């Protein structure tokens, strides 16, 4: 476990926030791929943004 963090006791609000952040990160990555939004500091890290979003989604799921 993550340094004693019990995922079983996570509230539904926290789960919803994690899922929302994951969706926002994926949308950001997609918009950067379509060249609609360009954030020069993050262009090289689009893959890792999606990987982090997937991890947040896994943590937020039951």
N, C-alpha and C positions, 0 to 999 in steps of 0.2 A: 504494500500500500504506500501511498505518498506521504511518508513521514507521519503516520498515525491518522491520516485523514480518512474518515470512514465515509465512503460514498453512499452507504445505505442510509445514513442519517441526513443526507442532503435534502433540503426543502424543495418543493415543486417550483417555487419562485426562483431559486438559484439555478435549477435545471433549465427553466425557461430562459433565463438570462444567458446561460452558456450556449444554448441553442440559437438564440438571437444573435449573439456575437459571432457564432460560427457562420450563420447565414450572411451576415454583413461582410465578413472576411471573404467568403466565396464570391459574393457579388462584386466586391472590390477587385478581386483577382480577375473575374470575367470581364469587367469593364476596362481594366488595364490591358487585358489581352485584345479586346476590340478597339483599343486606342481611343476610347471615349473619355477616360480619365487617365492622366499621365502623372504619376508621382515618381520623379526620377530616383529617389532614394530606395523605392520598393520594387522597381521594374525587374531587377535581377533576382528578386526573392519571391516571385509569383508562386512558384511551386511550393515553397516553404510556407507561404500564407495558407495555401489550400491544405497542406499537411497539418498545420496547427489547427485549422478549422475542423478537420476530420477528428483530430484528437479531442477537441472540445466537445464535439458531438458525441463521441464515444463516452466521455466522462459524464456528459449530461443525460445520456440515455439510462434507462433503468436496467 
